[in-house]
Amino acid sequence: MEPVQSLSDLFTNHRSTSHVEIGGSLSRTFGQSTFITTLPIGKLIGLYEVDLEVQRNIIPQNLSKLIDYILLNLDHGQSIYFPGIILSARGAGEYDLESLTYRMSPMEKCYVVDGQHRLAAFRRVIETLQSNMARAKDRREYERMEEITSKLRRVYDFPMSVMIYLDIDAKQERQLFSDINKLPRKIGGNLTALRDQRRFYHVLASRLVEQASVMKALPVDRFTERGKGPEYLFSYHLVIEILSALFEGRLKSAARNNGYYFADSVVEEHLAQASFYFERLLHYLPEPSKDELCWSENLQIALALFFHEEAYKSLQFNKYNIEYAMKILQHIDWKAIYQGDEKDRLPRRSRIMKAYNFVREFFKEQNVLLIVDKEDVG
């Protein structure tokens, strides 16, 4: 029996051979010969090198996000999706037409054209798990060792699509890297949030728009890439911001509870509370219209921030506190919030906070005088 040379051999059941053989198909991509296959990470990490004349330096923030993304699968079993890796052979290996395999000697490497951060993230996860394994072994924590072993197996077995350019030179590699990373652009916040259905407020917003009858009066654009279409009052991304402000009293960027792990019962509870909130807004505010300042994006976030304070005075959501506080809305002169061109000139955060402070002070000074029981009659 041949000895195990590495953890990669152990977890991917590879045997030491004089050559590395990879099954796959040969093709032509825009006039270039390419080899296309799917490899487990355990095999792929031993096949590549990084040339910094082609690649940029690792960006720590991007690497950290990718590591967290991989851990979604390892720690919590959530599905994750990665685009394929692109390599350049630079003369390494040869394709055998008879066996339909690409054969490389143990000393040969391909060079990364696209996917450096993804590969680095997997390497970092493997190194961390190996370090944890050694620590658990020293402490004789056998159950912990079994858990880490299971995770290592899953990492090594993770399948990655790979395309290897067989006959491009370094200049073409740089051009390919530039085209891949320069020409595409990120999708806008609206579509990004809509497609990401792992996070709490994203799921809650989707359920709200799809199931709550009150949202029929507040048309939400769920498909436009950036902003919202002219026939819509809210963007999907704005709904998420309003929910973050209402339930946390924070702007979305600072939200603490927009995590990946939550019970469906918690979503249902918040769905009922959010529906009630929008129902009361429709009752006390003018008819929804883009021409009404109170229905604008900044004012809606500001109102949610204010009503969070009222709703959680008793440390849990109290709809009766919101009902009482909302009676002040019909008395507010919305045009008095911004002076001159402040509505257009101030930064977005400043406009939100100025509106929030205006409503908060108005309520503090006027609620006793303006909110009376007779307003509930008729």
C-alpha positions as a printed Julia matrix, in Angstrom:
378×3 Matrix{Float64}:
   0.0    0.0     0.0
   1.38   3.37   -1.0
   1.93   5.87    1.83
  -0.34   8.9     2.25
   1.64  11.97    1.3
  -0.76  14.71    2.43
  -4.15  15.48    3.91
  -5.3   16.06    0.35
  -4.5   12.4    -0.43
  -6.24  11.3     2.76
  -9.51  13.12    2.21
  -9.84  12.81   -1.55
  -8.69   9.21   -1.76
  -5.95  10.05   -4.27
  -3.1    7.65   -4.85
   0.39   8.84   -5.56
   1.13   8.43   -9.29
   3.86   9.58  -11.62
   1.36  11.9   -13.35
  -1.76  13.82  -12.44
  -4.6   12.75  -14.72
  -7.75  14.82  -15.11
 -10.78  13.77  -17.09
 -12.55  16.4   -19.16
 -13.28  17.73  -22.62
 -11.18  19.64  -25.13
 -12.79  22.62  -26.85
 -12.17  25.9   -28.65
 -13.07  29.18  -26.97
 -12.8   32.29  -29.16
 -10.08  30.66  -31.2
  -8.13  29.3   -28.22
  -7.77  25.68  -27.12
  -9.38  25.09  -23.75
  -9.76  22.12  -21.43
 -12.94  22.05  -19.33
 -13.5   19.91  -16.26
 -14.8   19.81  -12.7
 -12.32  19.17   -9.9
 -12.63  18.77   -6.14
 -10.86  21.52   -4.24
  -8.56  18.92   -2.68
  -7.09  18.18   -6.11
  -7.28  21.69   -7.54
  -5.23  23.38   -4.82
  -2.19  21.34   -5.81
  -2.36  22.26   -9.5
  -1.95  26.04   -9.65
   0.46  28.9    -9.07
  -0.14  32.66   -8.91
   1.83  35.08  -11.09
   1.62  38.58   -9.59
   2.48  40.1   -12.98
  -0.95  38.89  -14.08
  -2.86  38.89  -10.78
  -3.48  41.69   -8.3
  -2.56  41.36   -4.63
  -5.05  39.65   -2.35
  -7.61  42.1    -0.93
  -8.13  41.1     2.76
 -11.73  42.34    2.89
 -12.74  40.29   -0.16
 -10.94  37.24    1.2
 -12.71  37.54    4.56
 -16.13  37.73    2.89
 -15.41  34.62    0.84
 -14.26  32.7     3.91
 -17.49  33.64    5.71
 -19.41  32.5     2.62
 -17.72  29.08    2.64
 -18.47  28.74    6.37
 -22.18  29.13    5.6
 -21.96  25.7     4.04
 -19.55  24.1     6.5
 -21.15  25.33    9.72
 -24.8   25.53    8.76
 -25.29  23.44    5.64
 -26.53  26.27    3.45
 -26.04  25.97   -0.3
 -23.29  28.14   -1.76
 -22.43  28.87   -5.39
 -19.11  29.76   -7.0
 -18.29  30.72  -10.58
 -15.62  28.6   -12.27
 -11.86  29.01  -12.03
  -9.86  29.97  -15.13
  -6.25  28.8   -15.45
  -3.53  29.04  -18.07
  -1.39  25.97  -18.81
   1.71  27.83  -20.07
   2.87  24.65  -21.72
   2.23  22.4   -18.75
   0.7   18.99  -19.39
  -0.82  17.49  -22.51
  -4.24  16.24  -23.56
  -4.61  12.55  -24.45
  -7.28  12.22  -27.14
  -7.61   8.47  -26.62
  -8.31   8.53  -22.88
  -9.86  12.03  -22.91
  -7.64  13.07  -20.03
  -5.31  15.95  -19.36
  -2.04  14.63  -17.96
   0.45  16.7   -15.92
   3.66  15.74  -14.17
   3.77  16.31  -10.38
   6.12  19.28  -10.87
   3.97  21.1   -13.44
   1.54  23.86  -12.49
  -1.09  25.95  -14.23
  -1.37  29.7   -13.52
  -4.45  31.47  -12.19
  -6.17  33.87  -14.58
  -9.42  34.29  -12.64
 -10.38  32.96   -9.19
  -7.37  33.83   -7.05
  -9.47  35.06   -4.11
 -11.75  32.01   -4.23
  -8.82  29.62   -4.19
  -7.09  31.6    -1.42
 -10.28  31.47    0.67
 -10.46  27.69    0.4
  -6.76  27.41    1.28
  -7.29  29.61    4.34
 -10.26  27.53    5.49
  -8.26  24.32    5.07
  -5.31  25.77    7.0
  -7.62  26.9     9.81
  -9.28  23.49   10.03
  -5.91  21.72   10.06
  -4.74  24.01   12.86
  -7.93  23.3    14.79
  -7.41  19.59   14.21
  -3.9   19.69   15.67
  -5.16  21.61   18.7
  -8.02  19.16   19.25
  -5.61  16.24   18.94
  -3.27  17.73   21.56
  -6.22  18.15   23.91
  -7.6   14.68   23.09
 -10.93  16.18   22.1
 -12.01  13.22   19.99
 -15.53  14.38   19.21
 -14.12  17.71   18.07
 -11.63  15.86   15.85
 -14.47  13.94   14.2
 -16.34  17.18   13.55
 -13.28  18.84   11.99
 -12.52  15.73    9.93
 -16.04  15.84    8.51
 -15.6   19.5     7.55
 -12.23  18.81    5.94
 -13.74  16.06    3.85
 -16.47  18.4     2.64
 -13.97  21.13    1.78
 -11.69  18.77   -0.13
 -14.67  17.27   -1.97
 -16.19  20.65   -2.9
 -16.57  20.6    -6.72
 -15.24  23.52   -8.74
 -15.66  24.07  -12.47
 -12.3   24.7   -14.14
 -11.34  25.99  -17.58
  -7.68  25.73  -18.6
  -6.44  27.77  -21.57
  -3.81  25.59  -23.19
  -2.1   27.94  -25.62
  -2.24  31.59  -24.51
   0.84  33.6   -23.54
   1.4   35.97  -20.61
   0.19  39.01  -22.58
  -3.05  37.25  -23.44
  -3.45  36.2   -19.8
  -3.24  39.82  -18.67
  -5.79  40.85  -21.29
  -8.12  38.02  -20.28
  -7.81  38.99  -16.61
  -8.54  42.62  -17.49
 -11.59  41.77  -19.58
 -13.04  39.44  -16.94
 -12.66  41.96  -14.11
 -13.22  45.25  -15.93
 -16.15  44.71  -18.28
 -18.75  43.21  -15.89
 -20.43  45.45  -13.32
 -22.16  44.63  -10.08
 -25.94  44.41  -10.11
 -27.69  47.21   -8.26
 -28.82  47.11   -4.66
 -32.42  46.37   -5.57
 -31.69  43.16   -7.47
 -28.85  42.18   -5.15
 -31.16  42.3    -2.15
 -33.99  40.55   -3.98
 -31.8   37.66   -5.13
 -30.17  37.24   -1.71
 -32.83  35.31    0.16
 -30.69  34.14    3.07
 -30.72  37.22    5.3
 -33.54  37.93    7.73
 -34.76  41.31    6.46
 -34.5   40.16    2.83
 -36.74  37.19    3.58
 -39.1   39.37    5.64
 -39.35  41.98    2.86
 -40.17  39.3     0.29
 -42.87  37.8     2.49
 -44.29  41.24    3.19
 -44.53  42.25   -0.47
 -45.91  38.87   -1.56
 -48.36  38.15    1.26
 -49.46  41.39    2.98
 -52.55  42.89    1.38
 -51.58  46.35    2.63
 -48.68  46.43    0.16
 -51.13  46.52   -2.75
 -51.57  50.2    -1.93
 -47.78  50.69   -1.79
 -46.44  49.34   -5.1
 -42.93  47.94   -4.71
 -40.48  47.57   -7.6
 -38.9   44.14   -7.22
 -37.18  43.87  -10.57
 -35.56  47.14  -11.63
 -31.81  46.9   -11.15
 -31.22  50.31   -9.62
 -33.73  52.57   -7.9
 -37.34  52.03   -8.95
 -39.5   52.33  -12.01
 -41.79  55.38  -12.46
 -44.95  53.41  -11.64
 -43.67  52.3    -8.22
 -43.66  54.1    -4.88
 -41.0   51.97   -3.12
 -38.01  49.98   -4.27
 -37.5   46.54   -2.76
 -34.24  47.75   -1.25
 -36.09  50.62    0.47
 -38.52  48.18    2.09
 -35.53  46.4     3.66
 -34.18  49.73    4.93
 -37.55  50.65    6.45
 -37.8   47.27    8.2
 -34.28  47.61    9.61
 -35.1   51.07   10.94
 -38.49  50.0    12.38
 -37.29  46.89   14.21
 -33.79  47.99   15.2
 -33.78  51.78   15.14
 -30.73  51.58   12.89
 -29.91  52.33    9.3
 -29.5   49.18    7.22
 -25.7   49.42    7.13
 -25.64  49.11   10.93
 -28.37  46.47   11.3
 -27.4   43.74   13.75
 -30.15  41.21   13.2
 -29.97  40.87    9.43
 -28.32  37.49    9.84
 -28.57  34.11    8.2
 -30.04  32.06   11.05
 -33.57  32.57   12.33
 -36.76  30.65   12.99
 -39.74  30.9    10.64
 -41.89  31.83   13.64
 -39.77  34.98   14.09
 -40.39  35.93   10.45
 -44.14  35.41   10.93
 -44.17  37.57   14.05
 -42.32  40.42   12.35
 -44.48  40.07    9.24
 -47.62  40.74   11.29
 -45.98  43.74   12.98
 -44.72  45.2     9.71
 -48.16  44.79    8.1
 -49.75  46.63   11.01
 -47.18  49.43   10.72
 -47.86  50.07    7.04
 -51.62  49.85    7.58
 -51.42  52.64   10.14
 -49.2   54.74    7.88
 -51.86  54.51    5.17
 -54.5   55.55    7.7
 -52.75  58.66    9.02
 -50.7   59.9     6.06
 -52.06  61.47    2.86
 -52.84  59.24   -0.11
 -49.61  57.58   -1.28
 -48.0   59.65   -4.01
 -44.52  60.53   -5.21
 -45.51  64.18   -4.91
 -46.09  63.82   -1.17
 -42.84  64.46    0.75
 -43.97  62.18    3.59
 -43.89  59.2     1.21
 -40.37  59.95   -0.03
 -37.52  57.53    0.65
 -35.73  59.66    3.26
 -38.9   60.52    5.18
 -40.05  56.9     5.28
 -36.76  55.78    6.8
 -36.84  58.71    9.25
 -40.39  57.82   10.33
 -39.41  54.18   10.86
 -36.49  55.27   13.05
 -38.81  57.45   15.14
 -41.59  54.87   15.52
 -39.04  52.26   16.56
 -38.44  54.36   19.69
 -42.14  54.48   20.43
 -42.79  50.83   19.65
 -40.0   49.55   21.91
 -40.47  51.76   24.97
 -41.38  48.61   26.89
 -38.46  46.69   25.3
 -40.76  44.71   22.99
 -42.85  45.73   20.0
 -46.03  47.45   21.22
 -48.49  48.3    18.45
 -50.61  50.44   20.8
 -47.67  52.8    21.34
 -47.29  53.11   17.56
 -51.01  53.69   17.14
 -50.91  56.53   19.67
 -47.76  58.15   18.28
 -48.95  58.02   14.69
 -51.84  60.36   15.47
 -49.31  63.18   15.35
 -48.65  62.56   11.63
 -51.78  64.37   10.43
 -50.58  67.57   12.14
 -47.04  67.73   10.73
 -46.14  70.38    8.17
 -43.84  68.26    6.01
 -42.6   71.24    4.0
 -41.13  72.74    7.17
 -38.57  69.95    7.6
 -36.06  71.18    5.01
 -35.05  74.77    4.48
 -34.19  76.11    1.04
 -32.46  73.45   -1.09
 -31.58  71.15    1.83
 -33.83  68.39    0.49
 -31.57  68.08   -2.55
 -28.26  69.45   -1.26
 -27.69  67.54    1.98
 -26.13  64.06    1.96
 -28.66  61.24    2.19
 -27.88  60.34    5.8
 -28.13  64.0     6.85
 -31.53  64.34    5.18
 -32.79  61.24    7.0
 -31.53  62.38   10.39
 -32.81  65.94    9.92
 -36.3   64.57    9.19
 -36.06  62.13   12.12
 -35.07  64.89   14.57
 -37.83  67.17   13.25
 -40.55  64.54   13.79
 -39.11  63.53   17.16
 -39.03  67.11   18.48
 -42.47  67.88   17.06
 -43.93  64.86   18.84
 -42.16  65.71   22.09
 -43.46  69.28   22.11
 -46.93  68.85   20.62
 -48.29  65.36   21.38
 -50.07  66.37   24.58
 -51.78  69.29   22.85
 -52.64  67.66   19.52
 -53.4   64.04   20.34
 -56.79  63.9    22.09
 -59.4   61.21   22.43
 -61.94  63.01   20.3
 -59.77  62.41   17.24
 -60.75  58.74   17.49
 -64.45  59.58   17.2
 -65.98  59.48   13.71
